[in-house]
Structures are given as C-alpha cells and as structure tokens.
C-alpha cells in the first residue's frame, strides 16, 4: 500500500513539474500541453481509484469526463516509440 501511494505521489510531482516547466518556457500552456496535462490528471485519477475511490471519482468528474472513472479501462503503458 505504501509503495502504491508513494508512486502515485511521484506521478503527481512529475505532472506538477511538467506544468511548471511548460509555463516557464511559454508563459502559458498551449493546446497540446493542456491536453497532455489533462490526460495525465485523468490517469492519476484512475490510479487513485483503488486507494481513494470517492476522491478519484470527484477528480474524474471535475476533469469533465462523462463516464464513471471506475467503469473505464485501466491505463495501458506502451513502450513503443512512435515513428
């Protein structure tokens, strides 16, 4: 349980760092960075589901998602490099 919480916190720290660095470079987030940030927060909400289901669902809905976060497929990692 501790490892899961620690890794979710690490992901959140990386999302915050991405936001901070993107804003430092450009002054504000462009469309691509905003979409990437929202997608990262959606993954974070899904990963929080087993640990804090009520909070995760509220975050999911605050992100503007229509389907319940608990009903969405688990995030999949692709190790392929896009061409």
N, C-alpha and C positions, 0 to 999 in steps of 0.2 A: 504494500500500500504506500509506504514511504517513497519508494522508487518511482511509482506512478505519479504521485503528487509532485515530486521533485522534477520529473521530466516534463510534466505539463507546465510547471513554473518556468522551466528553461525555455520551452517553446514560447511562452508569453513574453519572456525577456527578449527573445530574438525578434518577435513581432514588434515590440516597442522600439528596439534598435533599428529595425528596418524603417519604421515610420520616422524616427528622429533623423536618420541619415538621409532619407529621401527629401525630407523638408529642408535640411541644411543645404543640400545640393541645388534644389529647385525653388525653394521658398514656399512652395505648397505642393501637394500631391497631384500628379497628373492622373489621367483616367486609368492608365494601365497600373500604376502604383496603387490607386484607390481600390481597383478591382482585386489586386493581389492581396492587399491588406484585409479586405472583406472576406476573401476566401480563406485566408489564414485564420481569421477570427472564427469563421464557421467551423473549420477543422478543430480549433481549440474548444469550441462549444461542444462538438461531438465527443471529443476526448474527455471532457469534463463530465459527460453524461453518467458514467458509472460511479463517479466519485461524488458528484453534487447534482443530482438529476433535476431538481427544481430550478437551481440557478442556471444550469446549462440550457434548460428549455426557455427560460426568460431571455437569456442571451441570444439564443437561436431566433426567437421571435423578434427581438429588438434589431436583429440584422436584416429583418424584412423577409425571412424565409416563410413560405406558406405551409409546407408540410411539417409535421412534428419532427423535431430533431431526433427523437427516439425511434422514429419509423424510417429514417434514412439509412442507406447502406454505410457501413463503416468505411472510413477513409482508406484508400489504397495507395501504396507507395510504388512509383515506377522508377526503376534505376536506369532506364534507357535515356540516352542523351538525344534530344530532338535534333534532327538533321537541319 
